[in-house]
Amino acid sequence: MQVPISVAMNNTRNHIISEINNSGLPMCVLEPMVKSIYSEIVDMAKKELESDIEKMNKQEQEEKKDE
């Protein structure tokens, strides 16, 4: 069975928070690290959206050809 996205999101969030809390690093060190990770996630999300749009457009073109 596939885990619902809401459960996966919650589990991931809790895991990240736990790892941060257990890292032993001071917040002044963690803050720039988390900002950097966030920036990377934003970039990856943009690329994912672009890829999804491209796939959707290709699928629509193929469906039009089949008509």
CYANA upper distance limits for C-alpha pairs under 8 A (distance plus 0.5 A):
  3 VAL  CA      7 VAL  CA      7.02
  3 VAL  CA      8 ALA  CA      6.78
  4 PRO  CA      8 ALA  CA      6.78
  5 ILE  CA      9 MET  CA      6.45
  6 SER  CA     10 ASN  CA      6.69
  7 VAL  CA     11 ASN  CA      6.55
  8 ALA  CA     12 THR  CA      6.52
  9 MET  CA     13 ARG  CA      6.58
 10 ASN  CA     14 ASN  CA      6.61
 11 ASN  CA     15 HIS  CA      6.58
 12 THR  CA     16 ILE  CA      6.64
 13 ARG  CA     17 ILE  CA      6.70
 14 ASN  CA     18 SER  CA      6.55
 15 HIS  CA     19 GLU  CA      6.64
 16 ILE  CA     20 ILE  CA      6.67
 17 ILE  CA     21 ASN  CA      6.59
 18 SER  CA     22 ASN  CA      6.52
 19 GLU  CA     23 SER  CA      6.39
 20 ILE  CA     24 GLY  CA      8.28
 20 ILE  CA     25 LEU  CA      8.38
 20 ILE  CA     30 LEU  CA      8.25
 25 LEU  CA     29 VAL  CA      6.95
 25 LEU  CA     30 LEU  CA      7.09
 26 PRO  CA     30 LEU  CA      6.90
 27 MET  CA     31 GLU  CA      6.29
 28 CYS  CA     32 PRO  CA      7.92
 29 VAL  CA     33 MET  CA      7.30
 30 LEU  CA     34 VAL  CA      6.53
 31 GLU  CA     35 LYS  CA      6.70
 32 PRO  CA     36 SER  CA      6.60
 33 MET  CA     37 ILE  CA      6.74
 34 VAL  CA     38 TYR  CA      6.51
 35 LYS  CA     39 SER  CA      6.69
 36 SER  CA     40 GLU  CA      6.87
 37 ILE  CA     41 ILE  CA      6.74
 38 TYR  CA     42 VAL  CA      6.70
 39 SER  CA     43 ASP  CA      6.86
 40 GLU  CA     44 MET  CA      6.69
 41 ILE  CA     45 ALA  CA      6.51
 42 VAL  CA     46 LYS  CA      6.80
 43 ASP  CA     47 LYS  CA      6.88
 44 MET  CA     48 GLU  CA      6.56
 45 ALA  CA     49 LEU  CA      6.65
 46 LYS  CA     50 GLU  CA      6.73
 47 LYS  CA     51 SER  CA      6.61
 48 GLU  CA     52 ASP  CA      6.58
 49 LEU  CA     53 ILE  CA      6.62
 50 GLU  CA     54 GLU  CA      6.68
 51 SER  CA     55 LYS  CA      6.67
 52 ASP  CA     56 MET  CA      6.57
 53 ILE  CA     57 ASN  CA      6.59
 54 GLU  CA     58 LYS  CA      6.70
 55 LYS  CA     59 GLN  CA      6.63
 56 MET  CA     60 GLU  CA      6.67
 57 ASN  CA     61 GLN  CA      6.71
 58 LYS  CA     62 GLU  CA      6.70
 59 GLN  CA     63 GLU  CA      6.67
 60 GLU  CA     64 LYS  CA      6.75
 61 GLN  CA     65 LYS  CA      6.83
 62 GLU  CA     66 ASP  CA      6.91
 63 GLU  CA     67 GLU  CA      7.07
